Amino acid sequence: MKNFTHFSILSTLLFLIVSGSLIAQSDEDKTTAKKQQAKAPKTQPFGAEAFKPSDKTTLRWLGMGGFFVNSQGTTFMIDPLLKGFDMPIMIDFPIKTEEVPGLDAILVTHADNDHYSVPTTKDLSGVTKVFHSTVYVDSLMTNEGFTSQGHDIGGTFDVGPIHVTLTAADHAYQNAYPGMSERIFKDEDACGFWIETPDGNIWAPGDSRLMQEHLEYEAPDAILFDFSDSEWHFTLEGAIKIANAYPNTPLLLNHWGSVDAPDFPPFNADPKDLYDKVVNPERIVVLAPGEPYELKRLEIK
C-alpha cells in the first residue's frame, strides 16, 4: 500500500469525492457540470523590500493557507506554498522562493501538502533559520534534513521577540479513509499557532474541525480565517461561530480562491457567503495575494 506521508492525498481525496458524484450524473449533466468558483483578487507581488526592518507588523497573504509576517523586522512565514502543488492553481504566487532573502522562521500547522510544501520548504531551507511545527511534522522535516523543532499542543517557542503557542486542532481525517495511509493519525499531529507580536496577537488556527476551546480564547487582534464549508475544517457554520465569538477581531480570509476545485469544499469558499452572517461584517478582510495588512491592537470599548 502506498504511504502518502508527504500528502498528495488532497488530490486523491478530491478524486474519490468528485468521481462518486459524477457517476450519478447523466452524460448531459456532465457537459454542464463545471461550477463557478470565487477567485482571489489580482496578485500584488512583493520582493526584498517587504523583509526590511520596520516599526510595525505587516501580514501578507501568500495564497492558499499561507501568510508572510514582518513584525518590526522579525520575519516568518506560516504554511507557505509557493511552488510544486499537485492541483491546478488559479493565482500567481506573490513571491518566488528564490526571491526570499531570508526568514527567521517558518511555522507549519500540519503535513498536508498545501501547508507543508516539501518543494517550497526545500527551496527556503537555505535562507530560513528554523522550522517549527508539531512533533510529527518535525519528524518529517528532520528526515528531509531541515533544521526544525517539534512542539506539543500548548507548547511555546520564541522567534526573536515573537512568542508563539501551539493551539489544538482536530484534523486527523486520514483515519476516516481506509487505505489512504498506513499510519494512524493523532489530533496532536496538527495544530494552530497563537502568535504574540509587539503590535498585537495573531491566531492562525490551521485546518481543524470546530472545537469548544476555539470559542474561548482571549480575543485576538487578527484571525487567519478559514471559512471553507468542509467537514474536516470548521465548516461555514463553525467558522461563523468563531467569527461571532470574537465580534471585533479582523478576519483575514484564506484557504479560498487559489485552487481550481469547484467541487472540493476545502478550497472553494466564497467571501460573499459571510457578509450577512458575521457580526460587524466590515471587519472581513479580503486580501489579494501579496497585499499588505497592518496589524493593530483592538480598541477596548
Secondary structure, DSSP 8 states (H G I E B T S, - for coil): ----TT--HHHHHHHHHHHHHHHTS-HHHHHT---------------GGGGS--SSEEEEEEETTEEEEEETTEEEEES---S--SS-B-S--SS-GGG---BSEEE---SSTTTS-HHHHHHHGGGBS-EEEEHHHHHHHHHHT--EEEE-TT-EEEETTEEEEEE-----GGGGSTTS-SS---GGGS-EEEEEETTEEEEE--S----GGGGSS---SEEEEE----TTS-HHHHHHHHHHHSTTS-EEEESSSSB--TT-GGG---GGGTTTTSSSGGGEE---TT-EEE-------
